[in-house]
Amino acid sequence: MLNLADNNIFIQAIIVSIISFGVVAIVMPRTIRSLISKGKVVKDFHKPDLPLIPRPAGPTLLAGIAVAEMILFLLTFNIKVLAILLTTVIGFIIGLIDDKRVMPGSFKPVALILAAIPLIVLGAYGSHLNLIFGAVFIPILYIPLILVIVPVVGNTINSIDVLNGVASGFVIICTIPLLISIAIFGSNDVFVAALPLLFGTLALYKFHKYPSKIFPGDSGTLLIGSMYGAVAIAGSSEVIGVIALLPAVMNSFLFLASVKKIVEHRQIKARPTVLMDDFKLAASKESEAPTTLLRLILARGSMSEKQIVGQVFKLGIFSSILAVISIIIQYSFVTGIIAK
């Protein structure tokens, strides 16, 4: 549990928060100009004039988060901080490869298993899985669980990066209950190590929100997803993290259930949505189109991109509230309030 009597935690929290937010906020405009000058841009098909948007923002986001995490490690020498950093870096590298070249659909899920290795090798996990109604002792089963969590969360965040600001804004919302859970069930150092995820993504959102000035790319989304999974594992908050991400998890499940195979989204010919003449989005009526969260949201009628983003955020807020309620129930069982 977070030790509020430790003054160092407040100093460290302020340092990593300022660095992660500051580096991304200051460097991102330069990144945008550099990518545009190099022609590393993609069309934003949901805008009337099809503007060219630079991509990826992943390297700049990594710079802010990595610098903050390295400083925290030098201050604490906590091996869990190093494990979180390494998992984040590996997730970023995998995404960067996919940014530069469209890889097969199985590449990201399989490759992200490598991102989970530092957590296992450095022992950045416990032997208990904290469920809502108590903890389960699974020292052996926990390792394969880690090999599943990181790839699933990484691809889950990657799969919702479909509209301006959705991935970054959604993660910001869902990171709040995760931080609360880590503060209660984790440790001081892991709590502080999770702050760059929030503040780095906050700085990214400033440029990624509607209308986007830059896209995160796979390097950005896999970085965020890998780090989210890493801090959830290191902070003994895996179940809470999944509950907060439920809308995104449902999106991935619906997509896989309808496509019936692991495939790269960019390789899908029948799109789940169609762009109307007024540049509103509507649910596709093609039978071969995959089912996604976005398609379900549009089932009642067409919406503008900004309206859809608002709906996704509302779902994120709802799932985050469920996560907070789960934390309260879990804490009650841990402290024996309900049992007594």
C-alpha positions in Angstrom: 0.0 0.0 0.0 1.1 3.6 -0.7 3.0 4.9 2.2 1.9 8.5 2.6 4.3 9.1 5.4 7.2 8.8 3.0 8.1 12.2 1.7 10.3 10.8 -1.0 7.3 9.4 -2.9 5.9 12.9 -3.4 9.2 14.2 -4.7 9.7 11.3 -7.0 6.1 11.5 -8.2 6.5 15.2 -9.1 9.8 14.6 -10.9 8.6 11.7 -13.1 5.2 13.4 -13.8 6.9 16.7 -14.9 9.5 15.0 -17.0 7.2 12.6 -18.8 4.6 15.3 -19.6 7.2 18.0 -20.2 9.4 16.1 -22.6 6.5 14.9 -24.7 4.8 18.3 -24.8 8.0 20.2 -25.7 9.4 17.8 -28.2 6.1 16.8 -30.0 5.8 20.0 -32.1 9.3 19.4 -33.4 8.5 15.8 -34.1 5.4 16.9 -36.1 7.5 19.3 -38.2 10.2 16.7 -38.8 7.8 14.0 -39.9 6.0 16.4 -42.2 9.3 17.5 -43.8 10.3 13.8 -44.3 6.9 13.0 -45.9 6.0 10.5 -43.1 2.3 11.3 -43.2 -0.9 9.4 -43.7 -4.4 10.6 -44.8 -7.1 11.2 -42.3 -10.0 9.7 -44.2 -12.6 11.0 -41.8 -12.0 14.7 -42.7 -13.6 16.5 -45.7 -10.2 17.7 -47.1 -8.4 14.4 -46.3 -5.5 16.2 -44.4 -2.1 14.5 -44.2 -1.3 13.7 -40.6 2.3 12.9 -39.5 2.9 9.5 -37.9 4.2 8.0 -35.6 4.3 9.8 -32.2 5.7 6.7 -30.5 9.4 7.7 -30.4 8.6 11.0 -28.7 6.3 9.4 -26.2 8.9 6.8 -25.4 11.5 9.5 -24.9 9.4 11.2 -22.2 8.4 8.0 -20.5 11.9 6.4 -20.7 13.7 9.4 -19.3 11.3 9.5 -16.3 11.6 5.8 -15.6 15.4 5.8 -15.8 15.6 8.7 -13.4 13.2 6.8 -11.0 15.3 3.7 -11.3 18.4 5.6 -10.4 16.6 7.1 -7.4 15.2 3.8 -6.1 17.1 0.9 -7.8 13.8 -1.0 -7.7 14.0 -3.8 -10.1 10.3 -3.6 -10.9 10.9 -0.1 -12.3 13.5 -1.5 -14.6 11.2 -4.3 -15.7 8.4 -1.9 -16.5 10.8 0.2 -18.6 12.2 -2.7 -20.5 8.7 -4.1 -21.2 7.7 -0.6 -22.5 10.7 -0.3 -24.7 10.2 -3.8 -26.3 6.6 -3.0 -26.9 7.6 0.2 -28.6 10.2 -1.5 -30.8 7.6 -4.1 -32.0 5.2 -1.3 -32.8 7.9 0.6 -34.7 8.7 -2.4 -36.9 5.0 -2.5 -37.7 4.9 1.2 -38.4 7.7 0.8 -41.0 6.3 -2.3 -42.6 2.8 -3.9 -42.5 3.5 -7.2 -40.8 1.3 -10.4 -40.7 -1.6 -10.3 -38.3 0.1 -12.8 -36.0 3.2 -10.6 -35.7 2.2 -8.3 -32.9 0.5 -10.8 -30.6 3.4 -13.2 -30.9 6.2 -10.6 -30.7 4.6 -9.0 -27.6 5.3 -12.2 -25.7 8.9 -10.9 -25.8 7.8 -7.7 -24.0 6.6 -9.8 -21.1 10.0 -11.5 -20.6 11.6 -8.7 -18.5 8.7 -8.9 -15.9 9.4 -12.6 -15.5 13.2 -12.6 -15.6 13.4 -9.7 -13.1 10.7 -11.1 -10.9 8.4 -8.1 -11.2 5.3 -10.0 -10.1 3.8 -11.6 -7.1 2.6 -15.1 -6.4 -1.0 -14.1 -5.8 -3.6 -13.0 -8.3 -5.8 -10.4 -6.6 -9.4 -11.2 -7.5 -12.4 -9.1 -6.5 -13.4 -11.4 -3.6 -9.9 -12.3 -2.5 -6.5 -13.4 -3.7 -5.6 -16.7 -5.3 -2.1 -18.3 -4.8 -0.8 -19.3 -8.2 3.0 -19.2 -8.2 3.4 -21.4 -11.2 0.4 -20.4 -13.3 1.3 -16.7 -12.9 4.1 -16.9 -15.4 2.0 -18.0 -18.4 -0.6 -15.5 -17.3 2.0 -12.7 -17.7 2.8 -14.0 -21.2 -0.9 -13.6 -22.0 -1.7 -10.3 -20.3 1.0 -8.1 -22.0 0.2 -9.2 -25.6 -3.6 -9.0 -25.0 -3.4 -5.5 -23.4 -1.0 -4.3 -26.0 -3.2 -5.4 -28.9 -6.3 -4.2 -27.2 -5.1 -0.6 -27.0 -3.8 -0.9 -30.6 -7.2 -2.1 -31.8 -9.1 0.9 -30.6 -6.8 3.4 -32.2 -9.3 4.1 -35.0 -10.3 7.7 -34.5 -8.7 11.0 -33.4 -7.8 10.8 -29.7 -9.6 7.6 -28.9 -6.6 5.5 -27.9 -4.8 8.1 -25.8 -7.9 9.6 -24.2 -9.3 6.1 -23.4 -6.1 5.1 -21.7 -6.0 8.3 -19.7 -9.4 7.5 -18.3 -8.6 3.8 -17.6 -5.3 4.6 -16.0 -6.9 6.5 -13.1 -8.6 3.4 -11.4 -5.4 1.4 -12.2 -3.4 4.0 -10.2 -5.9 3.8 -7.3 -5.5 0.0 -7.2 -1.7 0.2 -7.3 -1.8 2.7 -4.5 -3.7 0.2 -2.4 -2.4 -3.2 -3.4 1.0 -2.3 -4.9 4.0 -0.4 -3.7 5.3 3.1 -3.6 7.8 2.6 -6.4 5.4 0.9 -8.8 2.8 3.6 -8.2 5.4 6.3 -9.1 6.5 4.2 -12.1 2.9 4.2 -13.4 2.6 8.0 -13.3 4.6 8.5 -16.6 2.0 6.4 -18.4 -0.7 8.9 -17.3 1.2 12.1 -17.8 3.1 11.1 -20.9 -0.2 10.0 -22.5 -1.9 13.3 -21.3 0.8 15.2 -23.2 0.2 13.0 -26.3 -3.5 13.5 -26.1 -3.0 17.3 -26.5 -1.8 16.6 -30.0 -3.8 13.4 -30.7 -7.2 14.7 -29.8 -9.8 15.8 -32.4 -8.6 17.1 -34.8 -5.4 15.2 -34.6 -2.1 16.9 -35.3 -0.2 13.6 -35.1 -1.1 9.9 -34.9 0.6 7.6 -32.3 1.2 4.8 -34.8 1.6 1.2 -33.7 4.8 2.2 -31.8 2.7 4.6 -29.7 -0.2 2.3 -29.0 1.8 -0.8 -28.3 4.1 1.2 -26.1 1.1 2.4 -24.1 -0.5 -1.0 -24.0 2.6 -2.9 -22.9 3.3 -0.4 -20.2 -0.3 -0.5 -19.0 0.0 -4.3 -18.7 3.4 -4.1 -17.0 2.3 -1.7 -14.3 -0.9 -3.7 -13.7 1.2 -6.9 -13.2 4.0 -5.2 -11.1 1.3 -3.4 -9.0 -0.8 -6.5 -8.3 -3.8 -4.9 -10.1 -4.3 -7.2 -13.1 -8.0 -7.8 -12.7 -8.7 -4.1 -12.0 -6.8 -3.1 -15.1 -8.8 -5.5 -17.2 -12.1 -4.2 -15.8 -11.2 -0.6 -16.6 -10.3 -1.7 -20.2 -13.6 -3.7 -20.7 -14.9 -1.7 -23.7 -11.5 -2.1 -25.5 -11.4 -5.8 -24.5 -14.9 -6.2 -25.9 -13.8 -4.6 -29.1 -10.9 -7.0 -29.6 -13.2 -10.0 -28.7 -15.9 -8.9 -31.2 -13.3 -8.4 -33.9 -11.7 -11.8 -33.4 -15.1 -13.6 -33.0 -16.3 -12.2 -36.3 -13.1 -12.5 -38.4 -12.3 -15.9 -36.8 -8.6 -15.4 -37.2 -5.8 -13.1 -36.2 -5.3 -10.6 -38.9 -3.9 -7.1 -39.3 -6.7 -4.5 -39.3 -5.2 -2.8 -42.4 -5.6 -6.0 -44.3 -9.4 -6.2 -43.8 -11.2 -5.5 -47.1 -14.7 -5.2 -45.7 -14.6 -2.3 -43.3 -16.9 -2.3 -40.2 -17.9 1.3 -40.9 -18.6 3.4 -44.0 -18.0 7.1 -44.6 -21.1 9.1 -45.6 -21.2 12.0 -48.0 -21.5 14.4 -45.0 -18.4 12.7 -43.5 -20.4 11.1 -40.8 -19.7 7.4 -40.1 -22.3 4.7 -40.3 -22.3 1.0 -39.6 -21.5 -1.2 -42.5 -24.3 -3.4 -43.8 -21.9 -5.9 -45.5 -22.2 -9.4 -44.0 -18.4 -9.9 -44.3 -17.6 -6.7 -42.3 -16.1 -7.5 -38.9 -18.1 -6.6 -35.8 -16.4 -4.0 -33.7 -17.2 -1.7 -30.8 -17.4 1.2 -33.3 -19.9 -0.7 -35.5 -22.1 -1.4 -32.4 -22.0 2.3 -31.4 -23.2 3.2 -34.9 -25.9 0.6 -35.1 -28.6 3.2 -34.1 -27.5 5.7 -36.7 -24.7 7.7 -38.2 -22.5 9.9 -36.1 -19.7 12.4 -36.6 -16.2 11.4 -35.6 -16.3 13.7 -32.6 -19.6 12.2 -31.4 -18.3 8.7 -31.6 -15.1 9.6 -29.6 -17.4 11.0 -26.9 -19.3 7.7 -26.8 -16.1 5.7 -26.4 -15.0 8.0 -23.6 -18.3 7.5 -21.8 -17.9 3.7 -22.0 -14.4 4.2 -20.6 -15.7 6.3 -17.7 -18.4 3.6 -17.0 -15.9 0.8 -17.0 -13.5 2.8 -14.8 -16.3 3.4 -12.3 -16.9 -0.4 -12.2 -13.2 -0.8 -11.6 -13.3 1.6 -8.7 -16.3 -0.2 -7.2 -14.3 -3.5 -7.6 -11.4 -1.9 -5.7 -13.7 -1.0 -2.9 -15.1 -4.5 -2.6 -11.6 -6.1 -2.9 -10.2 -3.8 -0.2 -13.1 -4.6 2.0 -12.3 -8.3 1.8 -8.6 -7.7 2.3 -9.2 -5.7 5.4 -11.8 -8.1 6.7 -14.6 -5.5 6.8 -17.1 -7.8 4.9 -15.9 -11.0 6.6 -16.6 -9.5 10.1 
